[in-house]
Amino acid sequence: MTAALSHADLAALHTSCFTMPRPWSETEFAGLLSSYGVFLVTGDGPSFAMGRVIAGEAELLTLAVNPSGQRHGFGRAALARYETEARTRDAEASFLEVAATNTPAINLYLSHGYTESGRRRGYYTAADGSKIDALVLSKLLD
């Protein structure tokens, strides 16, 4: 497990991983992390997952792995740490949104037991202005 990441570190890592949806700023990370029920788990790679638990339900807000460390199990480990932390906060289920075009992430979540439970039409806007659906994936936490 890596040392704690600063808000600036989180924003820089998020920027290296995402263009769509747009990466979050240092200020946005600071705001989210001060919100009720929000938690962060960090890991190797470097990597992190941020979630929120409210009323027994966990939401994976974002998961990021340094591009040079992708496809080495760091994302899988971050997702497992997120689920463990969600359970310790009494979450019984987890859900997330992922761009319908993000095949590597979809494959990660499906291999981790998530199933499609909905679709948000036109949820994301690509750099060219086109709209991309979000898949809503969910899983009961054992």
Residue pairs with C-beta under 8 A, 6 or more apart in sequence:
1 42
1 43
1 44
2 42
2 43
2 44
2 45
2 46
2 47
3 42
4 42
5 13
5 40
5 42
5 46
5 48
7 26
7 27
7 29
7 30
7 33
8 26
9 46
10 24
10 26
10 29
10 40
10 48
10 64
11 23
11 24
11 25
11 26
11 28
11 29
13 46
13 47
13 48
13 64
13 66
14 23
14 24
14 29
14 62
14 64
15 23
16 64
16 66
16 67
17 23
17 64
17 65
17 66
17 67
18 64
19 127
20 99
20 124
20 125
20 126
20 127
20 132
21 99
21 124
24 32
24 62
32 38
32 50
32 61
33 40
33 50
35 52
36 54
37 52
37 53
37 54
37 89
38 50
38 51
38 52
38 61
39 50
39 51
39 52
39 53
39 85
39 89
40 48
40 49
40 50
41 48
41 49
41 50
41 51
41 78
41 81
41 82
41 85
42 48
42 78
43 74
43 77
43 78
43 81
44 69
44 74
44 77
45 65
45 66
45 69
45 70
45 72
45 74
45 78
46 65
46 66
46 69
47 63
47 64
47 65
47 66
47 69
47 74
47 75
47 77
47 78
48 63
48 64
48 78
49 60
49 62
49 63
49 64
49 78
49 79
49 81
49 82
50 60
50 61
50 62
50 63
50 82
51 58
51 59
51 60
51 61
51 82
51 85
51 86
51 94
52 58
52 59
52 61
53 59
53 86
53 89
53 90
53 91
56 90
56 91
56 92
56 93
57 91
57 92
57 93
57 94
57 95
58 82
58 83
58 86
58 89
58 91
58 93
58 94
58 95
58 141
59 94
59 95
59 96
60 79
60 82
60 94
60 95
60 96
63 75
63 78
63 79
63 82
63 105
65 74
65 75
65 78
66 74
70 104
75 105
75 108
76 108
76 111
76 112
79 108
79 109
79 112
80 112
82 94
83 94
83 112
83 141
86 94
86 141
87 141
91 141
92 140
92 141
93 138
93 139
93 140
93 141
94 114
94 138
94 139
94 141
95 117
95 136
95 137
95 138
95 139
96 109
96 114
96 136
96 137
96 138
97 120
97 123
97 134
97 135
97 136
97 137
98 105
98 106
98 109
98 134
98 135
98 137
99 105
99 123
99 124
99 132
99 133
99 134
99 135
100 106
100 119
100 132
100 133
100 134
100 135
101 132
106 135
106 137
109 137
110 137
112 139
113 139
114 137
114 138
114 139
115 137
115 138
115 139
116 135
116 136
116 137
117 136
117 137
117 138
118 135
118 136
119 133
119 134
119 135
119 136
120 133
120 134
120 136
121 131
121 133
122 131
122 132
122 133
123 131
123 132
123 133
123 134
124 131
124 132
124 133
124 134
125 131
125 132
126 132
